[in-house]
Every structure is written in structure tokens, then in C-alpha cells.
Amino acid sequence: MSELFSDYLKKYQKVLKNLFSQQNLPSEELQRGIPEKVLDQITALNPSAVSIPQAYGGRGSHPAEILSLLESTSYESLPLSLILGINGALFLEPLAKYGEEKLKNETFPSFLNNSSLGGLMITEPGYGTDALAMKTSWEKSRSGYTIEGEKHWAGLSGRADYWLMTAREKKGSDELKRDIDFFICDSSDPRQFVKPVEEFSNLGLYMIPYARNRVDIEVPSHHRLIPGKSGIRLMQDLLHRSRMRFSGMATGFIHRMLDEAVSHTRQRVVSGKSLFSYDQVQKRLSELQADFTISSAFCRHAAGISSIDHDLSGKSLEANVHKTVLSDMMQNASQSLLQLVGAKGYKLSHIAGRSVVDSRPFQIFEGSNDVIYQQVADQFLKHMALIKNFNLSEALASHPLTSRMAERFKKITSFSVSPDMVQRKKVDFGRILGRITGLEWTLEMGQGGYDPALINQALESMTERIQALLGSFQGGNKACYIPIESGNNVFWRETVQS
């Protein structure tokens, strides 16, 4: 494409601003499904082209362009940004990297010319986080592969024109092989149509349809993706890249929360003075601004390493930090805006209330944050075991993702951690490591020329929060649920003296 991306992005942002121009969310975003007037005007600008290589008529699948598009979209509409994120990171990019030439030549024109949308089906009832236990199976047929099973919580259920379907090969009557395979399904072909059998009334993200889907399809032989070493490695590469795309969505979203918060607090007068002038309000605003800076640093980092030319299957630590820290910052940003706006923000039609429920799933899908923080901790503990040093300060100094920030935290991290810490401590440990890593990338962005005042503010703000997390981590809380035997005195009123 000959048009400069900067010119394209300006045109795209203008259309978005016109579509989502009012203070409160447009009424269409409060209806189930994708509003046609929104979809038609957006797809007319062909945003899918940023995720398609130039050889097939796209813009080139450059991470910086993809992230910038997602950032601009999420500033106006987080659900729409997630739709484009699903379409790109979970369908077009894996197709570009692992699809056969015949399949790519058949499929990409539909996205460039017919405004098609694609999605990914991994999650199954009973097998959410445990994707490797999926029961959807495939067998060879005369013309390709038959696939049977059940999938749920796939974004764009019943709406996607194409699906990237995951399944395991049958090796016996009831047994499945361990590896996972990926297939492209064209919904326009009745033999490849995945049928939604139960529509979900999702709490947020109304624009995106979710459902339980029955899979009983047959796809041509060239619709199977070609993994490098294994299907599991392909899935890791795909999911790690998708998690790094969170940075684009998070940056635009947090930026919007910041702008809304500043605008509201400047206009709102409480006890004769602007809400903006209150110290606690300034603390909230400074944290929002700091998180926008840190999220921007995540974008910069992701832009440098997440091209489809790179194998991200071994980048789980970076990808998991992106997913967890960014989604936590998104939820915190929406909660801060709601707190500042007050009662009127607690409406479905207000951007503050809507943003709280729309950003919350980011802490759940593609792996619960509690689980992924534990994985971050486990990976860092492996590093500590490898260097045979469990002093946190010294381990931070020796790790490439935290070495520059180690000196800043030396005084408060000069203690030994146990490699056998309990799970709750691993989750706390992962939170700490993720935020220190985020500050490492923020410092790198500062050295690249970003506003030093904003860099310093981000460092100060997040340092304070890391100190609080360290205090919790070093605490001795081991409380667990206590079973109450029938007949035991557990009623508060029995303790009141008459």
C-alpha cells in the first residue's frame, strides 16, 4: 500500500472520533453484538490490512503499526479494539506465519476486499486455563480433516467469517495425542460452519458475541497450519504475541481514562474549589498518568520483538508480564475514574462504569492473572536457581529484564527468598517482578528520548506501589478457610451480653 501509515492513522482516528463522539458511550455500544453502522465505517478503512503481509496486499504486519491502530481504537472503544485484536493477533498473524500459500491466497483477499473477521477457538467447557487437556479431536478424511468437539467463550461466536480451530488428533477410540493442531474454518462453507448452541449474556464487552459452540466440521487438507517444531510451540508463539498486543489496547484505554479524569476533576467544584486541586485527586491523576507512560513503554518493547518474523514461543516471561501488569493497570485506571466521577459514573451508559466491566475480563482471558503471576515467579526462581543465588537484589541485577532497575530497589530487595514459597507468595512475587520489569522498559524508553519528567513521575509512582507489594510479600499471612462444624457457635448475636 502506497499511503503512509501516519496519514492513514489520522484518517482512521477522525472516523473513530466521529463514531464515538459523545461524552457517554453511544447507545449502540450498550446493545448486544457489533452495531452495523460502526462495523461498516470501520471496515471501510480496512484495518485488517495492518496485520497482512505486503506480499498479499496488506500493509506489512509491522508491530508498531498494529499497536498504534489498537491504541487509537481503544481510546474510543475498548470492545472494538479487542475485536480488531482478536482478528489480527489470533487469526491473521498466525495465518500469515503458518498457513500454506494456497490458503493465504484464498483467505487474505476476503479480509482486504470483503471486510471479513476472524477469531480463535481454544477454550472448552471444563478446560479453560488447562488448554492442553482439550477434547476437541480431528481425524483424516478423504478430502481433508473432520473435527468434532465443543468450544466456548470464543470472541465473535456466531459472527466471525473465519475461525482458527484447535484440536488434538485421535490415536484410538478414546485417546488423543498430546500435541495440538490448528485448522482454518471458512464459515461460508456449510461443511465448515461452527454452530453456536448457547449465546452468553456477557457482563461486559457487549459489542463482542460469546457463546458455546458445537464443532462438527470438515475442512480441506490445505487448511491445516504448518507448525515449526510442534503445535504446542505454535500455540505459545501465537498466545505470546497476542499478549504483547495488549499493550496497544491498554495504552489507548488508560489514556482515555486519564483524559476523562482530568476533564471531570477540572470542571467539578466541591466545597467551593475545583476537585482537581485536592491532594488525593492529584495522587490518583498522577498514578493514571504514570501508568499511561509505563503502558507506552510496554508498546515500545512489544514493537521491537513481536514481529511474525520472530519466534516468541520462548518469550513467556515477557509475554506474561505484558498480560498481567497491563490488565491490572487497565482495571485500576477504570476504577480510579469511577471513584473520581462518583455516582453518575455508576451507570451502564457512562464511560466510567462501562469501562470497569469492559476492562475486567482482560485479567481473566488468555489465562487468569493469578495463574500467570505464579508462572512469572516460577520462571524467575529458575533463574535464581541457575545462578545459585536467592538474594532478590542480586538476582534482579543479573537478569536481563531487571538489571537496570536493580540498583533502585537494592535497599528494599536485599533479602533472600525461598524457592519453596507457597502459591500466594509466588503470586505476590510475580506482581513485584512484573512491575519492576515494566519500569526497566520505561527507563529504556526514557533513554530513547521520551519526556524525562514523565519518566521520573512513572518511576516514583510505581516504586511506591512496588514497596507496598514487597511489604505484603514479606508478611507472614498464612490464613486459610476454616470449616465450620454443624452446631458450632458462629453467630455474632450469641456474643452480645444482655
C-alpha positions in Angstrom: 0.0 0.0 0.0 1.4 3.4 -1.0 -0.4 5.6 1.7 1.9 6.5 4.6 0.7 4.9 7.8 0.8 8.3 9.6 -1.7 9.6 7.0 -3.8 6.5 7.3 -3.9 6.7 11.1 -5.1 10.3 11.1 -7.9 9.4 8.8 -8.8 6.4 10.9 -8.7 8.4 14.1 -11.1 11.0 12.6 -13.6 8.4 11.7 -13.4 6.9 15.1 -13.9 10.2 16.8 -17.0 10.9 14.8 -18.4 7.5 15.6 -17.7 7.8 19.4 -18.0 11.5 19.8 -20.3 12.0 22.8 -19.2 12.1 26.5 -21.1 9.0 27.4 -20.8 5.8 25.4 -23.0 5.7 22.2 -26.2 3.8 22.8 -25.2 1.3 20.2 -22.4 0.1 22.4 -25.0 -0.9 25.0 -26.7 -3.3 22.6 -25.6 -6.9 22.1 -23.5 -7.5 19.0 -21.5 -5.3 16.7 -23.5 -2.2 15.5 -23.6 -2.4 11.8 -23.0 1.4 11.3 -19.9 1.1 13.4 -18.6 -2.0 11.7 -19.3 -0.7 8.2 -17.5 2.6 8.7 -14.5 0.9 10.4 -14.1 -1.9 7.9 -14.4 0.6 5.1 -11.0 1.8 6.3 -9.6 -1.8 6.1 -7.9 -2.1 9.5 -7.2 -5.7 8.8 -4.6 -4.6 6.2 -2.1 -3.7 9.0 -1.9 -7.4 10.0 -1.5 -8.8 6.5 2.0 -9.0 4.8 2.6 -6.8 1.8 3.0 -9.8 -0.5 -0.7 -10.5 -0.1 -1.9 -6.8 -0.4 -1.6 -5.7 3.2 0.4 -3.0 4.9 3.1 -5.4 6.0 2.2 -6.7 9.5 4.5 -4.3 11.3 4.1 -4.5 15.1 4.4 -0.7 15.6 1.5 -0.1 13.1 -0.6 -2.8 14.7 -0.1 -1.5 18.2 -0.8 2.1 17.1 -4.1 1.1 15.4 -5.2 -0.8 18.6 -4.2 2.2 20.7 -6.2 4.6 18.7 -9.2 2.3 18.7 -9.2 1.5 22.4 -9.1 5.3 23.2 -12.6 5.5 21.6 -13.9 1.9 22.2 -12.2 -0.9 24.1 -14.6 -3.6 22.7 -13.9 -2.5 19.2 -10.2 -2.6 19.8 -10.5 -6.1 21.2 -12.4 -7.2 18.1 -9.5 -5.9 16.0 -7.0 -7.5 18.3 -8.7 -10.9 18.0 -9.0 -10.5 14.2 -5.3 -9.7 13.9 -3.3 -11.4 16.6 -5.4 -14.5 16.9 -6.2 -15.1 13.2 -4.4 -13.0 10.5 -0.9 -13.1 12.0 -0.8 -16.8 12.7 -2.3 -17.4 9.2 0.4 -15.3 7.7 3.2 -17.1 9.6 2.0 -20.7 9.5 -0.5 -21.0 6.6 0.1 -22.7 3.3 0.5 -20.4 0.3 -2.8 -21.7 -1.3 -4.7 -21.0 1.9 -3.2 -17.5 2.3 -4.0 -16.6 -1.3 -7.6 -17.8 -0.8 -8.2 -16.1 2.6 -6.5 -12.7 2.7 -8.5 -11.2 -0.2 -11.7 -11.8 1.8 -10.3 -9.6 4.6 -9.0 -6.9 2.3 -12.0 -6.8 -0.1 -15.0 -8.1 1.9 -14.4 -6.8 5.4 -14.2 -10.3 6.9 -13.4 -11.0 10.5 -11.6 -14.0 12.0 -11.3 -15.5 15.5 -9.7 -18.2 17.5 -11.3 -21.2 19.3 -9.3 -22.8 22.1 -11.3 -22.8 25.3 -13.6 -25.6 26.1 -16.2 -26.3 28.8 -14.2 -27.8 31.7 -10.9 -26.9 30.1 -10.3 -23.2 30.4 -6.8 -22.5 31.6 -5.8 -26.1 31.0 -5.8 -25.8 27.2 -3.6 -28.9 26.8 -6.4 -31.1 28.1 -8.8 -30.0 25.3 -11.1 -32.8 24.0 -11.9 -31.4 20.5 -10.5 -34.0 18.1 -9.6 -34.4 14.5 -9.3 -37.3 12.1 -8.2 -37.5 8.5 -10.9 -37.8 5.8 -10.8 -38.3 2.1 -10.6 -34.6 1.3 -9.1 -33.2 4.5 -9.9 -33.4 8.2 -13.0 -33.9 10.2 -13.1 -32.0 13.6 -15.5 -32.7 16.4 -15.9 -31.1 19.9 -17.2 -28.2 21.8 -15.8 -24.7 22.3 -16.9 -21.7 24.3 -16.0 -18.1 25.2 -14.6 -17.5 21.7 -14.9 -13.8 20.9 -17.1 -13.2 17.8 -19.0 -16.5 18.3 -21.6 -16.7 15.5 -20.2 -13.6 13.9 -16.7 -14.5 12.6 -16.3 -15.3 8.9 -13.3 -17.5 9.7 -12.1 -19.4 12.7 -8.7 -20.7 13.7 -9.7 -24.0 15.3 -7.6 -26.1 17.7 -8.0 -29.8 18.1 -6.0 -32.9 19.0 -5.5 -36.0 16.8 -7.4 -39.2 17.7 -5.0 -42.1 18.3 -7.6 -44.6 19.5 -11.2 -44.9 20.3 -11.0 -42.6 23.4 -7.4 -41.4 23.3 -6.0 -38.2 21.9 -2.4 -37.3 21.1 -0.8 -34.7 23.3 0.1 -32.2 20.6 -2.3 -29.5 19.4 -3.1 -28.8 15.7 -4.6 -25.7 14.1 -7.1 -25.5 11.3 -8.7 -22.7 9.3 -12.5 -22.9 9.1 -14.4 -20.8 6.4 -17.9 -20.1 7.8 -19.3 -19.5 4.4 -18.9 -23.2 3.6 -21.7 -25.2 5.4 -19.3 -28.1 5.9 -17.0 -25.8 7.9 -19.7 -23.8 9.8 -19.3 -23.8 13.6 -22.7 -23.6 15.2 -23.4 -21.6 18.3 -25.8 -23.5 20.5 -25.9 -21.2 23.5 -25.5 -17.5 23.4 -23.9 -16.0 26.5 -25.1 -12.8 28.2 -21.6 -11.5 28.9 -21.4 -9.0 31.7 -19.3 -6.5 29.6 -17.9 -6.1 26.1 -21.5 -6.1 24.7 -20.2 -5.5 21.2 -18.5 -8.9 21.2 -20.7 -12.0 20.9 -19.7 -15.0 23.0 -21.3 -18.5 23.0 -21.0 -22.2 23.5 -20.3 -23.7 20.1 -20.8 -27.2 18.6 -17.9 -28.2 16.3 -18.8 -30.9 13.7 -17.0 -29.8 10.6 -14.8 -31.0 7.7 -12.0 -28.7 6.3 -9.8 -29.2 3.2 -6.3 -30.6 3.7 -4.5 -27.3 3.0 -6.5 -25.6 5.8 -4.2 -27.1 8.4 -1.5 -24.8 9.7 2.1 -25.9 9.4 3.9 -25.6 12.8 7.7 -25.4 13.1 8.6 -27.9 15.8 5.2 -28.7 17.3 1.7 -27.4 17.6 2.3 -26.5 21.3 5.2 -24.3 20.2 2.9 -22.7 17.6 0.3 -22.0 20.3 2.9 -20.5 22.6 4.2 -18.3 19.8 0.6 -17.2 18.9 -0.5 -16.5 22.5 2.7 -14.7 23.5 2.3 -12.4 20.5 -1.3 -11.8 21.4 -0.4 -10.9 25.0 2.1 -8.4 23.7 -0.7 -6.8 21.6 -2.4 -6.0 24.9 0.0 -3.0 25.2 -1.7 -1.2 22.3 -5.2 -1.7 23.7 -4.1 -0.8 27.3 -2.3 2.4 26.3 -5.2 3.8 24.4 -7.6 2.8 27.1 -5.6 4.2 30.0 -5.0 7.4 28.0 -8.8 7.8 27.7 -9.3 7.2 31.4 -6.7 9.8 32.2 -8.2 12.4 29.8 -11.7 11.8 31.2 -10.5 12.0 34.8 -8.6 15.3 34.2 -11.6 16.8 32.3 -14.1 15.8 35.1 -11.9 17.0 38.0 -11.2 20.3 36.4 -14.9 21.0 35.9 -16.3 19.6 39.1 -16.4 22.0 42.1 -16.5 20.6 45.6 -16.7 22.8 48.7 -16.0 25.9 46.7 -12.9 24.7 44.9 -12.1 22.5 41.9 -11.9 18.8 42.5 -8.6 18.9 40.5 -7.0 20.9 43.4 -7.4 18.2 46.1 -4.3 16.3 47.0 -5.9 12.8 46.9 -7.2 13.6 43.5 -3.8 14.6 42.3 -2.4 11.3 43.6 -5.0 9.4 41.5 -4.3 11.5 38.5 -0.5 11.1 38.8 -0.9 7.3 39.0 -3.1 7.3 35.9 -0.5 9.4 34.1 2.3 7.2 35.3 0.5 4.1 34.1 0.0 5.7 30.7 3.7 6.3 30.5 4.5 2.7 31.6 2.0 1.2 29.2 3.6 3.3 26.4 6.9 1.7 27.3 5.3 -1.8 27.0 4.2 -0.8 23.5 7.7 0.3 22.6 9.1 -3.0 23.9 6.5 -5.1 22.1 7.0 -3.2 18.8 10.7 -4.3 18.9 10.3 -8.0 19.4 6.8 -9.2 18.4 7.1 -9.3 14.6 5.8 -12.6 13.0 9.4 -13.0 11.8 10.3 -13.7 15.4 9.6 -16.9 17.3 8.0 -15.9 20.6 7.4 -19.4 21.9 10.4 -18.9 24.3 9.3 -15.4 25.4 6.8 -16.4 28.0 8.2 -14.2 30.7 8.0 -11.0 28.7 4.5 -12.0 27.3 3.2 -12.9 30.8 4.4 -9.6 32.2 2.6 -7.8 29.4 -0.6 -9.6 30.0 -0.8 -9.3 33.8 0.7 -5.9 34.5 -1.2 -4.2 31.7 -4.6 -5.7 32.5 -4.1 -4.8 36.2 -3.3 -1.2 35.2 -6.4 -1.1 32.9 -8.7 -2.2 35.7 -7.1 0.2 38.2 -7.5 3.0 35.7 -11.2 2.4 35.2 -11.8 2.1 39.0 -10.0 5.4 39.6 -12.1 7.2 37.0 -15.3 5.7 38.5 -14.2 6.9 42.0 -13.4 10.4 40.8 -16.7 10.7 38.8 -18.8 9.4 41.6 -22.5 8.3 41.4 -23.2 9.3 37.8 -20.3 7.1 36.7 -22.2 4.1 38.1 -24.4 3.9 35.0 -24.2 1.4 32.2 -24.3 4.4 29.8 -21.4 6.2 31.4 -17.8 5.6 30.2 -16.6 5.1 33.8 -19.0 2.3 34.7 -18.8 0.7 31.3 -15.0 0.7 31.4 -14.9 -1.1 34.7 -16.8 -4.1 33.4 -15.2 -3.9 29.9 -11.6 -4.0 31.2 -12.2 -6.6 33.9 -12.1 -9.7 31.5 -8.5 -8.8 30.5 -7.4 -10.1 33.9 -9.1 -13.4 33.1 -9.0 -14.4 29.4 -5.8 -15.9 27.9 -5.1 -17.1 31.4 -6.1 -15.9 34.9 -3.7 -13.3 36.3 -3.3 -15.3 39.5 -2.1 -18.3 37.5 0.2 -16.2 35.2 1.8 -14.2 38.1 2.7 -17.6 39.6 4.3 -18.6 36.3 6.3 -15.3 36.2 7.6 -16.1 39.8 8.4 -19.7 38.8 10.5 -18.6 35.8 12.4 -16.1 37.9 13.0 -18.7 40.6 14.5 -20.9 37.9 16.9 -18.0 37.1 17.8 -17.8 40.7 18.5 -21.5 40.9 20.6 -21.3 37.8 22.8 -18.6 39.2 22.7 -20.3 42.6 21.7 -17.1 44.3 18.3 -16.5 46.0 19.1 -12.9 47.2 16.5 -10.9 45.4 18.6 -7.8 44.8 21.5 -9.7 43.3 19.2 -11.8 41.2 17.5 -8.7 39.8 20.9 -7.3 38.9 21.8 -10.4 37.0 18.6 -10.8 35.0 18.4 -9.0 31.6 14.8 -7.9 32.2 15.5 -6.2 35.5 19.3 -5.4 35.7 18.9 -1.6 35.2 16.3 -1.2 37.9 18.1 -3.4 40.4 20.1 -0.6 41.9 17.0 1.5 42.5 15.4 -1.3 44.6 18.7 -2.6 46.2 17.9 -1.4 49.8 14.4 -2.9 49.9 15.2 -6.1 48.0 18.4 -7.2 49.8 16.9 -10.3 51.3 16.7 -14.0 50.4 13.6 -15.6 49.0 12.6 -19.2 49.5 12.5 -21.4 46.3 9.7 -23.4 48.0 7.4 -20.4 48.8 3.7 -21.1 48.9 1.5 -20.3 46.0 0.1 -17.0 47.4 3.6 -15.7 47.9 4.5 -16.7 44.3 1.6 -14.6 43.1 2.8 -11.6 45.1 6.3 -12.3 43.9 5.1 -12.3 40.3 3.3 -9.0 40.7 6.5 -7.4 42.1 8.7 -8.8 39.3 6.2 -7.7 36.6 6.2 -4.1 37.8 10.0 -3.9 38.1 10.3 -5.3 34.5 7.8 -2.6 33.4 10.0 0.1 34.9 13.0 -1.4 33.2 11.2 -0.9 29.8 10.1 2.6 31.0 13.7 3.6 31.7 14.7 2.3 28.2 12.0 4.4 26.7 13.4 7.4 28.6 16.8 6.8 27.1 15.2 6.8 23.7 14.1 10.4 24.1 10.7 10.2 25.9 9.8 13.2 28.2 12.1 12.8 31.3 9.6 14.4 33.6 7.0 11.8 32.7 9.6 9.0 33.1 10.6 10.2 36.6 6.9 10.5 37.6 6.3 6.9 36.4 9.4 5.6 38.3 8.3 7.4 41.5 4.7 6.3 41.3 5.3 2.7 40.5 8.2 2.4 43.0 5.8 3.4 45.8 3.4 0.6 44.7 6.2 -1.9 44.5 7.2 -1.1 48.0 3.7 -1.8 49.2 3.7 -5.1 47.4 7.1 -6.0 48.9 5.6 -5.4 52.4 2.8 -7.8 51.6 5.2 -10.3 50.2 7.3 -10.3 53.3 4.3 -10.6 55.6 3.5 -13.8 57.4 -0.2 -14.3 56.5 -1.0 -18.0 56.2 -4.7 -17.7 56.8 -6.9 -20.4 55.2 -10.6 -21.2 55.1 -11.8 -22.8 58.4 -14.5 -25.4 58.0 -17.4 -24.8 60.4 -18.8 -27.9 62.0 -22.5 -28.2 62.3 -23.8 -26.9 65.6 -20.7 -24.7 66.4 -21.4 -21.2 67.7 -20.8 -18.9 64.7 -23.5 -16.3 65.2 -22.4 -12.8 66.3 -25.5 -12.2 68.3 -24.6 -15.0 70.7 -21.6 -12.9 71.7 -23.7 -9.9 72.8 -24.1 -9.6 76.5 -27.6 -8.9 77.6 
